[in-house]
């Protein structure tokens, strides 16, 4: 069933370019907030920047998953469904 879905859904180059631009944006956000966290001496500031970095990481991971879906839907479905060749 995943194969049938995978053949219907495939990202085009514009979709991938947009996703990859967003991935880069989120990665730069994570790096900035991590740098600000490390450069702060105030525990509240550190916690705030750590929170922001974590949010950016969640966005980053979601976008990477979307990139995988658009480039290889069959593998994405297999990973999500955790299926294997033995039916498990």
C-alpha positions in Angstrom: 0.0 0.0 0.0 2.9 2.4 0.7 4.1 1.9 -2.8 0.8 3.1 -4.3 0.8 6.2 -2.1 4.5 6.8 -2.9 4.0 6.8 -6.6 1.2 9.5 -6.3 3.2 11.9 -4.1 6.5 13.3 -5.1 7.9 16.8 -4.6 9.0 18.9 -7.4 12.2 21.0 -7.5 10.4 24.2 -6.3 9.0 22.3 -3.3 12.4 20.9 -2.4 14.1 24.3 -2.8 11.6 25.8 -0.4 12.1 23.1 2.1 15.8 23.2 1.9 15.8 27.0 2.3 13.7 26.6 5.4 16.0 23.8 6.7 18.9 26.2 6.4 17.0 29.0 8.1 16.2 26.7 11.1 19.7 25.5 11.3 21.0 29.0 11.5 18.4 29.8 14.1 19.6 26.8 16.2 23.2 27.9 15.9 22.4 31.5 16.9 20.3 30.6 19.9 22.9 28.1 21.1 25.6 30.7 20.7 23.5 33.2 22.7 22.9 30.6 25.4 26.5 29.7 25.7 27.5 33.4 25.9 25.0 34.3 28.6 25.8 34.2 32.3 22.2 34.8 33.4 20.4 31.5 34.1 17.0 32.8 32.9 18.6 34.0 29.6 20.3 30.7 29.2 17.1 28.8 29.8 15.2 31.1 27.3 17.8 30.7 24.5 17.9 26.9 25.2 14.1 26.8 24.8 14.3 28.8 21.5 17.1 26.5 20.2 14.9 23.5 21.0 12.0 24.9 19.2 14.2 25.6 16.1 15.4 22.0 16.4 11.9 20.7 16.3 11.2 22.8 13.2 14.5 21.6 11.6 13.7 17.9 12.2 10.1 18.3 10.9 11.5 19.9 7.7 14.1 17.2 7.3 11.3 14.7 7.5 9.3 16.6 4.9 12.4 16.7 2.7 12.7 12.9 3.0 9.0 12.5 2.2 9.3 14.6 -1.0 12.5 12.9 -2.2 11.7 9.3 -1.3 8.1 8.8 -0.2 8.3 5.0 -0.2 11.2 5.0 2.3 9.4 7.7 4.3 6.3 5.5 4.6 8.4 2.5 5.5 10.2 4.4 8.3 6.9 5.9 9.6 5.1 2.6 9.6 8.1 0.7 10.9 7.3 -2.1 8.5 9.8 -4.7 7.4 10.0 -7.4 4.7 8.9 -10.1 7.1 5.6 -8.3 7.7 6.5 -7.2 11.3 
